[in-house]
Amino acid sequence: MTPGFEEVHILWTSEGMSCDGDTVSITAASLPSLEDVVLGAIPGLPKVHLHNKVLAYETGDDFMAAFHQAARGDLEPFIFVVEGSIPNEKINGDGYWTSMGNDPATGEPITVNEWIDRLAHKAWAVVAIGTCATYGGIHAMAGNPTGSMGLADYLGWDFRSAGGLPIVNVPGCPVQPDNFMETLLWVLHQAAGLAPTIPLDEQLRPTWLFGKTVHEGCDRAAYYEQGDFAKDYNSPKCIVKIGCWGPVVNCNVTKRGWMDGVGGCPNVGGICIGCTMPGFPDKFMPFMDEPPGGTLSSGVMSVYGPFIRTLRSITNVTGNKEPKWRHNRAELTSGYDPRWSGRK
């Protein structure tokens, strides 16, 4: 907790292989909101200057100026946020896969890879937002022509920023808005000297956000335990047998909801397709089929579950009846013993 920075720039590129969905998603955050961070409404944070093309007033060379200053070492400290998967420019043939701005000296496009090379090691912290940037995502699936990968695959999983931090991965397709803003808030508090080093798991995800599975927080989990499975998407019961990967996917969206605590894929009838996982999408396809092992586990639950449901239904019936000593007759039948009250 040493830095104690008073001002921090956030240089945010979404020019990787990206749909800008993560930028759009975080505009819905409320814990904290992006506005709270940028306008200084949160006590203790450094003053934040955000440079994001979707949210910026500046355009063209005016917008790119901050990135060029940072590359020269004239804009410190800064946090580098990367959105979108990283293509392999070593196999781009005669062109390039994706770029951001032009080189002032040559007029040629500057690839995202080159920006990463210029900025990542100078950044106080590097944050990858969304599954494309963290692990490659959709653009890195089998059969893609770009050789796309996640940021840690590009920089190396042992990468350390100028602040001594590993890459901070916040996956999701798109990212859950409060997950990202909460992570950014931690990094900013750390930059201000007010927080310890952010705790990350082996996949560089914040541990408190991705330490549990979708299933563990799911509104439908009790139906699974009772072996009560949905056969179509109109049912409120467990949707594992129609394709939900929740029992094996690390994500908190069922507990947190999507916006203001509302939503979360299985909570509202959508199957979990594993979008926060490094193996997404290849290891979770085809999406609508029952997951491997699901037949066995759900089969076991189908035997165990009805028995448990029967026992619970009996207990439910008895629990829905008042005790017999609650009456308005001229006698006390509750079992009250007056020997400790001094009465004879």
MARDOBA-502963 format. One record per residue (C-alpha): x, y, z. Coordinates in steps of 0.05 Angstrom, whole numbers, plus 5000, padded with zeros to 4 digits. Layout:
BEGIN
XYZ...
! end
This chain:
BEGIN
500050005000505650484983504150894920499251434944498051724875493752344873491952294799491451684753490051634679486251034652488250884580482950414553483550084485477749684457481149594390482848874402478348364367472248654402465048874397465849424450460649034491464749094555465149854550457649874538456449404597460249814648455850414635450450024673454849944735452350224801457049924854460650384839458350734776463350984726460851684738462351624813469551434798470851964744467352534781471052394846464852204887468551634924472851874982480151684980480751544906485851904863483152384811481551954750482452164678478951664632481051564559476051104526473951214453466651044464465951514523470852064502469152764479475652794439476352474371482052314323488952584341486152934402483852274431490351914412494752444444494552124514496651444486502651754450504552144514504351504555508551134504513851684510513651644585510352324593503852084624504751734691501951384728496751044685492550414686492250044619485449724605485149244546478549024515478248514459482547914442489647994416490847744345497347444322500447974277506147494259501247134213497647734183500347664113501048334077496348724124494448754196488748484238486849094279489849774295488750414334490851084306496651244259504051344271505352094268512051984234509951484180502451564176501750804180496650464226499250254294496949554311493949394379499748914390504549494382500649914431500949354481508449294471509250044481504650134541503849494582510749514616510050264631503150194662502450184737497149654729494349264669487149034670483948574618476448684612471848154583473147434562476147634495481648034529482647554586482846884550481447004476474046864476469946804413475447054366480246524392475645924381477745334339478245484265479446234272484346534221487247074266490946664318487447074371489246994445488247314513492747864540496447394587497746924529500847514491504847834548506247194587502746934649508647164691508047884667508748434718506849164708510949764729507149724795509249004805502348724791500448134748495048244695488248304728483147894689475748064695472347574646465147564622461847604553460548164565463448314634458448384691458749144701459549164776464748614775469249044732467949704768468949374836475649094811477649764783475850084849480449604886486149764838485050514846484850444922491350064917494250614874492151104928495650694981489150505015488549764997492949144998494948784935488848534898487847774909487647374844486746634829491146214782487246484722488647194748481347314765479347684829478347124879472347424915468547484850470246824817471546354875464646024872460645694817454345944783450645344814452545534885448946194878443345984832436046094848434645404817439945014855435044704905431344384847437744044825438843764895431743484894432643184825427343624796429443824726426344274673424643964606423944634570425545364580418645534608420045184674422645494738426344854756433644664746435844744674442044304674438843784630437444294576444544544572446444954634453844904654452745264721455344714767462344754738463045494718466446014762461946624761457947034812452447294767447046874798448547184866450047884841444847934786446248344724443849044739442049284809441648574833436548364780437947814729443547314723443046814666439946194700435946624748431946884689431646244649437946274608442945704610450045844633454645744573461145844612462946534585467546714644471946094635478646034599475945454559470245864529467245764479470345114452469844694516462544884527459744724458454644534434451145014481444144704483446343994498446643694568453843794594458443184597457342834663450543154669446942504651450542124707449842664760442642834743441142084740443742004811439742604833433542334799433841724845435942104908431742724895424642424894426042074960428442724992422543104962417742604993420842675062420943425056413643445034411643055097415643545140412444115101405443865117406943795192410444465193404244795163400044575223399844945289401444565354395344265387396144645452394245305418386745355434381645775469378945245517378845325592385044905603392544975592395444405551402144695530406044285581407644885625410744665691409845175748414944875796420145415781415345995786413945945861406745735848403945115882
! end
